[in-house]
Amino acid sequence: MGEVTGVILAGGRGQRMGGLDKGLQPFLGQRLIDHAVDRLKPQVDRLLIVANRHMDIYSELGCPVVNDASVGPAGRLGESQAAPDAPLRFEGPMAGLLAGLKASKTPWLATVPCDSPFFPLNLVERLLGVARQQGTSLAVAATQGNKGVALQPVFLLMQADMQAPLAQYLRSGRRRLTDWLTEQKASQVLFDQPDAFANANSLDDLGDLTRKAGRP
């Protein structure tokens, strides 16, 4: 079974990409999701992808694909019984975290987004080391910038027992991941490579990442 399940969050709207599915956009001869799989898979014992569209395409990557979408105006998080033509409700990354926790069978869960192709190859090792050292259930990546320390909230490690408090937070109607991490007193793990966490929120961002490519 192993110790850590890795989860790639690929369930966003892609609003700033004109509604495109970010994980499936081409980057350096692959898709963004392929880069995420290549970097995270060696760091974990089991790999999941959380998505809410193009499930058939993601399933071709050889790991389980979990749906995080609520459906319909009265849909609840994780509900799968709904009319086929009901509109998707994108609940944000926290819904992806909860879907990953529900599907995971390991003591720890590590998450990354699908649109950050340069995240550190020792990400999970560093997060797990600090969580163990400090005896915490949550560890989150952080970087030092001109305005001080900035959290990288979707680069996260959490214990399986965080499912209940996360579900409760979502039921309250709140969706700000950084607020939840602060409330839960997550350990911050400082990385000295801010560019490693750069992501492609838009096609312009994707172009910038392409121009800056060439780093390991």
PyMOL commands that set and color helices and strands:
alter all, ss='L'
color gray80, all
select helices_A, chain A and resi 15-17+22-24+32-43+55-59+93-103+123-134+160-171+177-183+194-197+203-211
alter helices_A, ss='H'
color red, helices_A
select strands_A, chain A and resi 4-9+26-27+30-31+46-51+65-67+70-71+88-89+108-113+138-145+148-159+187-191
alter strands_A, ss='S'
color yellow, strands_A
deselect
rebuild
show_as cartoon
